[in-house]
């Protein structure tokens, strides 16, 4: 009897399995189709996103993290590109250093007891920001340059690292003012490396209007030992020196360097192709910036207002040379910068 019961049970299960085969087959077909679709979508997304890393060794390399890219040169870390940050909602380069490990921008975030901690989120390293666009403050992080995507993924070619991003200019209440498209190029130089940052602003349904403030343009904060307060020196292409003498003056470039054989510096440059020359907002505590917008704020004339009409665009380009020699040929480096941006 037990065998009969067993046989009956087996037969019933077999019949049930036969009835279920079409459903099971359909399930697996559906699963296979879904899995294939998922894998294809992942492949497409991977092609559109930033590559995760490149091989280390000679030349530039990079390693993408969730909100930033760690960039290296000859296998050594040199800078972090941050494209998403809640505290500083705009793109910037932090903790810039030379291949020998010498840090040239202030620690980000600044370390209390080591660095002055003023402007902790406003001066992250090297940045492009504006205190007044349509009345919105992108310098003090009240409005945001919201990262949208990598228009061009990081790529190493011809001994350079290049990539491009797109940001949406967002007001403090979440309204869009227009698009900011950024092109970045990093090039090795005999005394360090050069960053070229070119930004195009595209107006949508309303004009983009740049106001008149000191806090406008391309800025950097040097490492604490290199500040003028600690013996460092600011020089400009005009031959003037010190923060006081160069402040508010136009120049092709300004260099902020430390003193001594183990010191480094940053040379900021403004493209001659910009809509006009930059005035310089330089301070003895380690901050300096090229500002083509703040004419009255820099005490050089009437109030400035630079407007981009709907459907139009404007491009501005700057360079930052991270170097190890406060006696380098600055004019020759500026000529190299001009040649790079003309290609």
Backbone torsions as a table, in degrees:
resi	resn	phi	psi	omega
1	UNK	NA	-40.7	-179.8
2	UNK	-63.2	-39.3	178.9
3	UNK	-63.4	-42.9	-179.4
4	UNK	-60.9	-43.0	178.4
5	UNK	-62.4	-43.2	179.4
6	UNK	-61.1	-46.6	-179.7
7	UNK	-61.9	-39.3	179.9
8	UNK	-64.8	-41.2	179.1
9	UNK	-63.8	-43.3	179.9
10	UNK	-62.4	-43.1	-179.3
11	UNK	-62.1	-41.8	179.7
12	UNK	-63.8	-41.7	179.5
13	UNK	-64.8	-37.8	179.6
14	UNK	-64.9	-42.8	178.8
15	UNK	-62.7	-41.7	179.2
16	UNK	-63.8	-39.9	179.1
17	UNK	-63.0	-39.9	179.6
18	UNK	-63.3	-38.6	179.1
19	UNK	-67.4	-30.9	-175.8
20	UNK	-86.4	-11.8	-175.5
21	UNK	-55.4	-48.3	179.5
22	UNK	-57.4	-41.7	-179.6
23	UNK	-65.4	-42.7	179.1
24	UNK	-63.7	-43.0	178.5
25	UNK	-60.4	-43.4	179.6
26	UNK	-63.6	-37.7	178.9
27	UNK	-61.9	-46.0	-178.5
28	UNK	-68.0	-35.4	175.7
29	UNK	-63.1	-46.1	178.9
30	UNK	-61.6	-42.2	179.2
31	UNK	-62.3	-43.3	-179.2
32	UNK	-63.7	-42.5	178.7
33	UNK	-63.4	-44.7	179.7
34	UNK	-62.4	-42.3	179.1
35	UNK	-63.9	-41.9	178.8
36	UNK	-62.3	-43.6	179.4
37	UNK	-61.9	-42.4	179.2
38	UNK	-61.7	-45.9	-178.8
39	UNK	-64.3	-38.8	178.2
40	UNK	-65.7	-40.8	179.2
41	UNK	-65.2	-39.0	177.8
42	UNK	-64.3	-38.2	178.3
43	UNK	-64.4	-41.5	179.3
44	UNK	-66.1	-44.4	179.7
45	UNK	-62.8	-38.9	179.1
46	UNK	-63.3	-36.7	179.9
47	UNK	-68.2	-30.4	-177.1
48	UNK	-88.4	-18.3	-177.2
49	UNK	-91.6	179.2	-178.7
50	UNK	-77.6	133.3	174.9
51	UNK	-56.3	146.0	-173.8
52	UNK	-70.8	-36.4	-176.0
53	UNK	-167.4	169.1	170.7
54	UNK	-127.9	164.9	179.7
55	UNK	-66.3	141.6	177.4
56	UNK	-83.5	167.7	-179.6
57	UNK	134.2	-139.5	-179.7
58	UNK	-71.5	143.5	177.4
59	UNK	82.4	-167.0	-176.4
60	UNK	-81.5	150.6	173.4
61	UNK	-144.2	166.5	178.8
62	UNK	-152.7	155.5	179.3
63	UNK	-140.3	112.9	-176.8
64	UNK	-83.7	129.6	171.2
65	UNK	-107.2	-173.4	-173.4
66	UNK	-60.7	-43.3	-174.6
67	UNK	-123.6	5.2	-177.0
68	UNK	-155.9	166.9	177.0
69	UNK	-122.8	124.5	174.2
70	UNK	-85.5	122.9	-176.1
71	UNK	-110.3	137.1	-179.0
72	UNK	-126.8	161.4	175.2
73	UNK	-137.0	124.5	-176.5
74	UNK	54.1	38.3	176.9
75	UNK	80.4	2.7	-178.6
76	UNK	-113.2	136.2	178.6
77	UNK	-65.0	135.2	-179.3
78	UNK	-124.2	-24.8	-179.3
79	UNK	-171.6	156.7	174.0
80	UNK	-113.3	128.3	172.2
81	UNK	-96.8	117.1	-178.6
82	UNK	-104.4	120.3	-178.4
83	UNK	-109.6	-6.6	178.0
84	UNK	-147.3	119.8	-176.5
85	UNK	-154.7	122.2	-178.3
86	UNK	-65.7	-33.9	-177.3
87	UNK	-81.5	-33.1	176.8
88	UNK	-125.8	85.0	-171.1
89	UNK	-81.0	62.9	176.6
90	UNK	-161.1	157.0	-179.7
91	UNK	-71.4	146.1	178.3
92	UNK	-161.8	165.8	175.7
93	UNK	-112.1	129.8	-174.9
94	UNK	-122.2	152.7	173.5
95	UNK	53.4	51.4	178.4
96	UNK	-72.3	137.1	-178.5
97	UNK	-146.5	167.7	175.1
98	UNK	-86.5	167.1	180.0
99	UNK	-60.8	-29.1	179.8
100	UNK	-77.4	1.6	176.5
101	UNK	95.7	-8.7	-179.5
102	UNK	-68.3	120.9	-179.5
103	UNK	-82.1	135.9	-173.2
104	UNK	-113.2	-25.3	171.4
105	UNK	-100.8	158.7	179.4
106	UNK	-59.7	147.5	175.3
107	UNK	-53.6	137.5	175.7
108	UNK	-127.5	119.0	-4.1
109	UNK	-69.2	156.8	-179.9
110	UNK	-63.5	147.6	-176.8
111	UNK	-98.9	117.1	-178.9
112	UNK	-63.0	133.6	-176.7
113	UNK	93.8	-19.3	176.5
114	UNK	-109.7	-45.6	-178.3
115	UNK	-116.3	155.7	163.4
116	UNK	-66.5	136.8	-173.2
117	UNK	-104.5	14.4	176.0
118	UNK	-66.1	153.1	176.4
119	UNK	50.7	41.3	-172.0
120	UNK	-59.0	-39.8	-179.6
121	UNK	-97.9	-12.4	-179.4
122	UNK	-89.8	-25.7	-179.0
123	UNK	-117.7	73.8	-173.3
124	UNK	-80.8	-11.7	-177.6
125	UNK	155.0	-87.5	173.9
126	UNK	-132.0	130.4	-172.1
127	UNK	-154.5	167.3	173.4
128	UNK	-128.7	115.4	-175.1
129	UNK	-152.0	168.5	-171.1
130	UNK	-145.5	128.2	-180.0
131	UNK	-77.3	-13.6	-178.9
132	UNK	-151.3	101.9	165.6
133	UNK	-124.4	114.0	-175.9
134	UNK	53.1	36.6	179.2
135	UNK	79.7	1.3	-178.7
136	UNK	-98.4	143.7	-173.5
137	UNK	-105.4	101.0	177.8
138	UNK	-90.9	-11.6	-179.8
139	UNK	-79.4	-43.9	-178.7
140	UNK	-91.5	13.4	172.9
141	UNK	65.4	29.0	174.1
142	UNK	-86.8	-27.3	170.7
143	UNK	-115.8	168.1	-170.1
144	UNK	-129.3	142.1	166.3
145	UNK	-97.5	87.9	-171.3
146	UNK	-76.7	122.1	179.4
147	UNK	-64.8	128.9	177.3
148	UNK	-102.4	-49.5	-175.3
149	UNK	-170.3	168.8	168.2
150	UNK	-91.1	108.2	177.9
151	UNK	-68.1	-29.3	175.4
152	UNK	-141.6	120.3	-177.3
153	UNK	-68.0	151.6	177.3
154	UNK	-53.4	135.8	-177.7
155	UNK	-146.0	136.2	176.2
156	UNK	-104.7	119.1	179.2
157	UNK	-154.9	146.0	179.8
158	UNK	53.3	37.4	177.0
159	UNK	63.4	26.5	177.4
160	UNK	-131.5	155.1	172.0
161	UNK	-109.9	126.2	180.0
162	UNK	-129.5	148.3	171.0
163	UNK	-164.5	166.8	-177.5
164	UNK	-143.2	144.3	178.5
165	UNK	-130.3	163.4	172.3
166	UNK	-124.4	135.7	177.9
167	UNK	-124.8	149.3	173.6
168	UNK	-102.8	126.9	177.2
169	UNK	-77.6	111.2	-174.4
170	UNK	-113.4	131.0	177.9
171	UNK	-71.3	172.1	-179.2
172	UNK	-64.2	-22.0	177.7
173	UNK	-104.3	17.3	171.1
174	UNK	86.6	15.0	177.7
175	UNK	-91.9	148.2	-179.2
176	UNK	-89.2	134.2	176.0
177	UNK	-102.5	-21.8	-177.1
178	UNK	154.4	-170.6	-174.9
179	UNK	-112.5	145.0	174.2
180	UNK	-122.2	113.7	-179.7
181	UNK	-105.0	123.1	-174.9
182	UNK	-111.1	131.3	173.2
183	UNK	-114.6	127.8	-177.1
184	UNK	-120.8	137.8	174.3
185	UNK	-136.8	129.0	174.9
186	UNK	-114.9	129.9	-176.6
187	UNK	-130.5	135.0	176.1
188	UNK	-73.3	140.4	178.3
189	UNK	-127.9	161.1	-177.4
190	UNK	-55.9	-32.3	-177.3
191	UNK	-109.6	13.1	179.9
192	UNK	158.3	-129.4	178.7
193	UNK	-151.6	154.3	-174.4
194	UNK	-117.4	129.7	172.6
195	UNK	-104.4	128.2	171.8
196	UNK	-113.0	125.2	-179.8
197	UNK	-120.2	113.9	179.3
198	UNK	-117.1	124.5	-175.7
199	UNK	-122.3	131.8	175.5
200	UNK	-112.0	127.8	179.3
201	UNK	-103.2	126.7	-176.5
202	UNK	-119.7	119.1	-179.7
203	UNK	-82.3	141.0	179.5
204	UNK	-96.1	-108.4	-176.0
205	UNK	-86.5	-10.1	180.0
206	UNK	-136.2	158.2	179.2
207	UNK	-68.3	152.5	169.3
208	UNK	-100.0	122.3	-174.3
209	UNK	-120.9	116.2	177.0
210	UNK	-88.1	126.3	-178.7
211	UNK	-87.4	-165.1	-172.7
212	UNK	-118.9	101.8	177.6
213	UNK	-144.3	162.9	171.1
214	UNK	-66.4	-37.7	-172.6
215	UNK	-88.0	70.3	-179.4
216	UNK	-144.3	128.4	171.0
217	UNK	119.9	-150.5	-170.6
218	UNK	-101.6	115.4	-173.4
219	UNK	-125.9	164.9	176.4
220	UNK	-150.7	154.7	175.3
221	UNK	-125.3	114.5	-174.6
222	UNK	-77.5	161.1	177.6
223	UNK	-58.2	146.8	-174.9
224	UNK	-51.9	-43.1	-179.8
225	UNK	-65.4	-16.3	-175.4
226	UNK	-96.3	-1.5	-176.2
227	UNK	-67.4	156.6	178.3
228	UNK	-61.0	-33.5	177.7
229	UNK	-62.6	-25.8	-179.0
230	UNK	-106.0	22.1	175.8
231	UNK	100.2	-0.9	177.9
232	UNK	-72.9	175.0	-174.7
233	UNK	-139.8	136.6	172.4
234	UNK	-105.5	129.8	176.8
235	UNK	-131.3	151.3	179.0
236	UNK	-124.1	168.1	179.8
237	UNK	-64.6	-15.3	179.6
238	UNK	-83.7	-7.7	-177.5
239	UNK	95.3	-6.5	179.1
240	UNK	-78.5	155.0	-179.1
241	UNK	-132.9	162.7	-179.8
242	UNK	76.7	155.4	-179.9
243	UNK	-62.7	-40.0	-177.2
244	UNK	-64.9	-42.4	-176.6
245	UNK	-77.5	-25.4	-178.1
246	UNK	-95.9	-14.9	-177.4
247	UNK	-62.5	132.3	176.2
248	UNK	78.5	-0.7	-179.2
249	UNK	-95.0	150.8	173.4
250	UNK	-82.7	148.2	178.0
251	UNK	-165.1	154.3	175.3
252	UNK	-71.9	-34.7	-178.8
253	UNK	-152.4	157.6	168.3
254	UNK	-134.6	143.9	179.3
255	UNK	-121.0	134.0	177.9
256	UNK	-121.1	109.7	-173.7
257	UNK	-131.3	154.8	173.6
258	UNK	-83.8	173.1	178.6
259	UNK	-104.1	151.5	176.4
260	UNK	103.1	160.1	-174.1
261	UNK	-67.5	-23.6	-179.6
262	UNK	-97.5	14.1	-177.1
263	UNK	-92.2	161.1	175.1
264	UNK	-132.1	-169.2	-179.3
265	UNK	-169.7	177.7	177.4
266	UNK	-129.1	131.0	175.2
267	UNK	-112.2	112.7	176.7
268	UNK	-92.8	139.6	-176.8
269	UNK	-132.3	143.6	176.8
270	UNK	-111.8	132.4	-178.7
271	UNK	-65.0	137.1	174.0
272	UNK	-68.0	-10.5	178.1
273	UNK	-86.5	-6.6	175.6
274	UNK	-62.3	162.7	-173.4
275	UNK	-63.1	-21.8	170.7
276	UNK	-165.1	170.0	179.8
277	UNK	-66.3	158.0	178.9
278	UNK	-95.3	141.2	165.3
279	UNK	-88.3	157.5	-173.1
280	UNK	-113.7	127.4	178.6
281	UNK	-104.5	92.5	-171.3
282	UNK	-115.4	138.2	-178.2
283	UNK	-131.9	149.2	-175.4
284	UNK	-74.7	-9.2	-180.0
285	UNK	-90.2	5.8	172.0
286	UNK	118.0	-2.4	-179.0
287	UNK	-101.5	142.3	168.9
288	UNK	-154.1	154.3	-175.2
289	UNK	-154.8	145.9	173.1
290	UNK	-94.2	121.6	-171.7
291	UNK	-128.1	104.0	178.2
292	UNK	-88.7	4.1	-172.0
293	UNK	-108.0	-32.8	-168.5
294	UNK	-89.3	63.4	-175.1
295	UNK	-61.0	-53.0	-179.9
296	UNK	-70.4	-40.3	-179.7
297	UNK	-60.4	-31.9	178.6
298	UNK	-92.1	11.8	174.8
299	UNK	61.5	43.6	-177.7
300	UNK	-125.6	19.9	176.7
301	UNK	142.9	-159.1	-177.3
302	UNK	-72.5	167.1	179.7
303	UNK	-58.2	134.4	-179.4
304	UNK	-100.1	139.0	173.7
305	UNK	-140.9	116.3	-177.5
306	UNK	-110.6	117.8	-172.5
307	UNK	-117.5	140.5	173.5
308	UNK	-112.9	117.9	-176.7
309	UNK	-70.2	153.7	177.7
310	UNK	-52.9	132.3	-179.0
311	UNK	86.9	-6.0	-180.0
312	UNK	-106.7	175.5	-177.6
313	UNK	-145.2	164.6	176.2
314	UNK	-145.1	137.7	-179.9
315	UNK	-115.7	137.8	171.9
316	UNK	-130.3	145.8	-173.8
317	UNK	-135.8	138.1	-179.8
318	UNK	-139.4	163.5	177.1
319	UNK	-132.9	151.8	175.2
320	UNK	-134.7	115.0	177.3
321	UNK	-97.3	117.2	174.9
322	UNK	-92.3	115.2	-169.3
323	UNK	-136.0	167.7	-176.0
324	UNK	-115.3	13.2	-173.2
325	UNK	-138.2	109.1	-179.6
326	UNK	-74.7	-2.4	176.5
327	UNK	-110.2	18.0	-178.2
328	UNK	-67.6	165.6	179.9
329	UNK	-82.0	94.1	-175.5
330	UNK	-63.6	-40.8	-179.0
331	UNK	-65.2	-36.4	177.4
332	UNK	-66.7	-38.2	177.6
333	UNK	-67.4	-35.7	176.6
334	UNK	-66.3	-38.4	176.8
335	UNK	-63.2	-39.2	176.8
336	UNK	-63.3	-43.2	176.5
337	UNK	-57.8	-46.8	179.3
338	UNK	-61.8	-39.5	179.6
339	UNK	-65.8	-41.5	-179.9
340	UNK	-62.7	-43.3	-176.3
341	UNK	-78.0	-11.7	178.4
342	UNK	-88.1	-15.6	-178.7
343	UNK	-78.4	NA	NA
